[in-house]
Amino acid sequence: MSDLPKISLQRFFEDMDDPRVVERCTYQLTEVVIIAICAVLCGAETWTEVEEFGASKREWLGKFLKLEQGIPSHDTFRRVFGILPAEAFEKRFREWVEQTFRVESGQVIAIDGKTIRGAGLRALHLVSAWAHRGGIVLGQRKVDEKSNEITAIPQLLDDLYLAGSIVTLDAMGSQTKIAQKIIDKKADDVLALKGNQGQLHEDVREWFAWAADCQFQDMPHTFAQTVNKNHGRIEIRRCWALSDPRAFEVIRHHDGWAGLQSIVMVKRERRSLDNTPAPVETVFFISSLPPDAEVLLAAIRAHWSIENNFHWTLDVVFHEDDARLRVINGAENFAILRHFSLNLLKSHPAKLSLKRKRFKAALDDSFLSQLLDYF
């Protein structure tokens, strides 16, 4: 039994500190974790379903796990993940991502928060990093109950390799210290503006209003536009970017924004196919990138994918908001299990929806083995 083959994931957990009294443990921590990852990959959404998966797949699991004491009960899974430090588990997740998935230079890394409202007696709020081009989760940080995303984002940035990437943040994360940290990590940023930046948002808005009045004459700038037709509507996005030195003189509160090179305005319009007039939404950004409107608009659109693809997938495919996990630490660890599963599903080239991949993995052991890189 000692010569059993391994799946590639096992080596990331074999030396992880066990929070239990090891001498009194019936089940190895590595086995508990691997069974849970496989179960969530195949559709398990509760600890009871994790146990049921293990019982039904015991013969298959026995190909690479010893299972000397059989399959743990749902109470054991709940207890182990309730005391397993989420920060340590998430660190192993990041190490696995860094060694398994290549984040290309120029990749847009969107950072945003999500609240799991069904998690326990109080909501669990997580800030996650999402690699747009690869469609994978890079890491997460829990937002402390008495804090907010401004505290969690720098901690997450510290944990990630960002060199050569473009980090995008919504207005909550648009802070001078966060911008400095991104530059220090040898990455660029595109930061959304709202009223929480004091006078900066108003200054940028007024500058573009004046530029529009004079039709950008004698004002170096770039412009880009995209038009997309889907879901019974036409979406038009127009982007202007400039770095006129006079603008930065007028924007008196830009001091402290590391590497600031561009201010950006994007107008978004959604028209129905019958050309019914629709309101135009105008949003503003600052960036350390040069004023290339095409590049900046692509980065801004990529940021929206963390909501439209990542958060949507967690809620619709993994039913995250329906989770009823009463222990917050266990809820956070279950969120990491979902992230393992999402990355594994995304990495497989089969031309199937994520939902169908999960269903196929539950039915077909060979496909499940492929997802886990079984050898």
Order of alpha helices (4+ residues) and beta strands (2+ residues): alpha-alpha-alpha-alpha-alpha-beta-beta-beta-alpha-beta-alpha-beta-alpha-beta-beta-alpha-beta-beta-alpha-alpha-alpha-alpha-alpha
